[in-house]
Structures are given as structure tokens and as C-alpha cells.
Amino acid sequence: MAKNWIITGGNGQLGRAFVEAVAASPDDVLLGAPDHAALDIADPEAVKRFFGELSETPSVVANAAAYTNVDGCESERELAYRVNAEAPELLARASRDAGAKFLHVSTDYVFPGDGTRPYRESDATGPLTVYGASKLEGECRVAEADAGAIVARTSWVFGHGKNFISAILGQVALRRSGEVSGPLAVVADQKGRPTYAVDLASALRDLEAAGASGLFHLSNDGEATWWDLARLCVDEAGAPELVVERTDTDASARPAPRPLYSVLDCSKARAHGVALRDWRDATRAYLHSPASPLAQGAG
Ligand SMILES: NC(=O)c1ccc[n+]([C@@H]2O[C@H](COP(=O)([O-])OP(=O)(O)OC[C@H]3O[C@@H](n4cnc5c(N)ncnc54)[C@H](OP(=O)(O)O)[C@@H]3O)[C@@H](O)[C@H]2O)c1
């Protein structure tokens, strides 16, 4: 049966991946994918107007919009809560009232990072940051507003746009051009699961198609440090000679503390038949895709 999709935050990494997946599917219709300028999800009147003016009834609303600047959230607490906590509730209510399934995305940063095995959905949370706390409140508000919604925590997302990989490849390019010399230094004591936005969008679509609801963990498989991810990208960019030094979290003072260990256990999604490939394969697929910074001349 054809499904009518709305994707909020249509210009972000996940938003773009969703739009491409829906556009490529003969069974799906994209009713709208407003970017931030077209729809501020934190503006209740704008959300009401947007849903009121839809030409057709949506079947699925996927929220890919969020305030994702983890350090920025520390100094813009109110904005973080409006976008990451209050707005998802608004969207969940509007979707429920329209009879649509609501898909929402949260983060591994809801966890404190002192775990010794991958975090399950049922594990105690304990965000270290305003970003993590605002996203956690968003999860709770969505679950309360719409018990049929899917809320998926993910981690270390890369896709079309600015991200850790594009930053690393930018550094490679600067060294190749001679503008900068010396080794790269990358944090090697934080462990998580890098996740390709394309795989995440596909997994969310599969969970929706499977009739799932509730809280899930969705990340690419395996474990990595930021150093591991950087090393793979530098090698794939054809610069194996470039030295990538290991640093630790303490050496890089940032406004928001990062969890040292935020590997997500994705076995609940796997039990619903949804599993993402290994992060190394996903990273290579991204690097060799048209959206990759390599395809756009970086590295
Ligand atoms: N990126 C990660 O590493 C990561 C890790 C874990 C979880 N997540 C979660 O995964 C989801 C997708 O993240 P992503 O990586 O695709 O993020 P992204 O690339 O930063 O995209 C987020 C989009 O949301 C838009 N946006 C921000 N405030 C908005 C508002 N008030 N109204 C409408 N749109 C707004 C942004 O537009 P502007 O840029 O124009 O403001 C941006 O296009 C988010 O829920 C995020 O919290 C991400």
C-alpha cells in the first residue's frame, strides 16, 4: 500500500537520506520534507498550520530535525529544550491526530558513558550534557503523547553534510595542499558506533514496515573510537602515510563532556528483523557515494 511521508528537518544528514529513500521507493509518496526555514518545528502555530495545509493525509511523519550542536546546547539550553524536547511532542501529537505513524530519533548521549557492555534500551540513562538531557526529555514526551510512535536512539551519525568525517577529510586536504603540516590528532578513548544516515533511514523504514512501536537502538554494527574512524577515512582517502596521533578526551577541552563509552546494543531491533551492517562497510559506502566529501573534492 502506498504511504504518504512527511520528513521534518529535510535538509539535515538524516533528513536527506530519508528524502532520497522515499523518492526512490515506488510504494511511497513524499508529501513534504520542509527544512528549518520552511518549518520551525519548535513553533506551535507553524506546526499547526503545516499539518492543516497538507493536501493529503500523511501515513508516516519522520522527525529528522534536532538541535544537534552538542557544545552549542550548553549555552543555549532553552533553545535545546524547545527543539529537542517540546517540538517532538508537538509533532507526535499532530501526527497522532492526523492518524500518521510518528518516527523520532534520539541519541546515545542519553547515557553517562561508564558502561562496560553495550547499552540496552532498558538500561538506566544519565545524560552528561544539555543536549543529552533535552533529547531524553524529547523521548519521554513522544512516548507519552503517542504510544504507537517509534523512538530510535542512534550514534555518531555521518551523511550528506558536515560531520566528523568531513572534518577529518578537510584536514587531509589541508595537509595535501601544504597549508598545514604535521600529524592529525584524534581522540582515542571514546568508544561508540559510527552510523551512516542512509542505513539509519532504511532501518527506520523497515521498523515502521514491521509494525514496530516503542524505543529502539539503531546504529551500525561493531565498535570504534574516533581515532579508528579517522584512520579508516584517511586510508580510504589514499593518505596511508599521514600520521594520526591518539589523544584523549582530557586533552581536548570542550564545553560539553562526552561519554567515554556509548556503544548501543541493537539486539531489540535485530529481533524485529532489522540489523545494520558493520560501521567499516557503512563508512566505505559513504566515502564512495556521491554525497561523500571525497566525491566533492575533499581529502
Ligand atoms: N549527528 C549525530 O552524530 C547524531 C548522533 C546521535 C543522534 N543524532 C540524532 O539524529 C537525528 C538526525 O541528526 P542529523 O545528524 O541528521 O542532524 P543534522 O544534520 O544536524 O540535521 C538536523 C536538521 O534539523 C534542522 N533543525 C534544527 N532546528 C530546527 C527547527 N527548530 N525546526 C526545523 N528544523 C530544525 C537543522 O537545520 P539548520 O541546520 O538549518 O538549523 C538540520 O537541517 C537527530 O535527532 C539527532 O539528535 C545525531
The ligand as an ORCA input file, in Angstrom:
! r2SCAN-3c Opt
* xyz 0 1
  N      24.750     13.828     14.240
  C      24.995     12.894     15.165
  O      26.141     12.495     15.370
  C      23.877     12.289     15.961
  C      24.178     11.341     16.962
  C      23.131     10.775     17.691
  C      21.825     11.124     17.408
  N      21.565     12.039     16.455
  C      20.155     12.398     16.201
  O      19.856     12.000     14.869
  C      18.886     12.892     14.312
  C      19.368     13.385     12.975
  O      20.581     14.103     13.170
  P      21.450     14.630     11.938
  O      22.821     14.115     12.136
  O      20.767     14.395     10.638
  O      21.460     16.188     12.293
  P      21.739     17.437     11.367
  O      22.484     17.043     10.145
  O      22.290     18.489     12.269
  O      20.268     17.860     10.905
  C      19.361     18.410     11.797
  C      18.471     19.318     10.979
  O      17.496     19.878     11.846
  C      17.304     21.223     11.457
  N      16.724     21.995     12.538
  C      17.316     22.468     13.668
  N      16.427     23.142     14.414
  C      15.245     23.082     13.742
  C      13.956     23.590     13.999
  N      13.688     24.318     15.101
  N      12.973     23.346     13.107
  C      13.227     22.628     11.995
  N      14.429     22.129     11.679
  C      15.428     22.352     12.558
  C      18.667     21.718     11.062
  O      18.550     22.835     10.221
  P      19.549     24.083     10.397
  O      20.923     23.484     10.352
  O      19.213     24.939      9.222
  O      19.222     24.691     11.725
  C      19.227     20.495     10.336
  O      18.932     20.540      8.956
  C      18.669     13.971     15.376
  O      17.534     13.660     16.133
  C      19.897     13.887     16.249
  O      19.650     14.345     17.569
  C      22.544     12.618     15.700
*
